[in-house]
Amino acid sequence: MKTKKELVTDAWIELFWKYWPRRTSIDQIVKKANVAKGTFYLYFKNKEDLYEYIIHNTFLYWEEVVAKLVNNIDNIKDRIINKMMLSLKFFEKDDIMRNILFWNEDYNLWKINKKYIEKLHIELLKPIFKNSKELDYDLILKIMWFYVNVINIRWQFKNEKEYEDFVLNFAWIIVNWIFSDYKEDVKNYKSI
């Protein structure tokens, strides 16, 4: 049986798709959740607080899932490749997070914006890169976002196997580049 807080968050998500956050009222949320309006305010200050709660908890949940799946992998490159593949699966399944990721204006509301999401993502990345050489997390984050954008070209592949092979090979190339002496390569390339 769901808690009242879960009923409120589920109602918000359902109404989110129907009316978008700005047009969804707290009255609609509590009616849909079948709870008293005071119950809403027991858990959340306003709609912005509710939205932030949902996004933050989605990342926390994702962090737990990733940690369980990749932290036992000793090889750092394999750990990162697995994280990248899992990220694709996550964004393929979670419409709200995918739209936030791709900066759909209807999803970037209040405190939820690019900087907020990047901060959450960096916190998710740090445990994955533990015990590795000093890394530029901003660069890693940008590369991960770039990688996840492959979702937008999925339709170009003939079948699921071709897509899976591509994203795995692409992840492998990216990870090997991260651990290469790319700074020296870039410097040499600029001098050509």
SULDAVEN-V529939 format. One record per pair of residues at least 6 apart in sequence whose ideal C-beta (glycine too) atoms are under 6 Angstrom apart, sorted by the first residue. I is the first residue (numbers start at 1). J is the second residue. Records with the same first field share a line. If there is no record, write none. Layout:
I: J  J
This chain:
4: 35  39
5: 43
7: 33  35
8: 33  40
9: 54
11: 29  32  33
12: 29  50
15: 24  28  32
20: 106
21: 109
26: 40
30: 37  40
44: 50
48: 110
52: 111
55: 112
59: 120
62: 90
63: 124
66: 83  86
70: 79  82  83
73: 79
76: 132
77: 175
79: 128
80: 175
81: 171  175
83: 128
84: 147  171
87: 148
88: 167
91: 98  148
99: 107
100: 107  117
118: 141
121: 141
122: 137  141
129: 135
143: 174
147: 174
150: 167
154: 163
157: 163
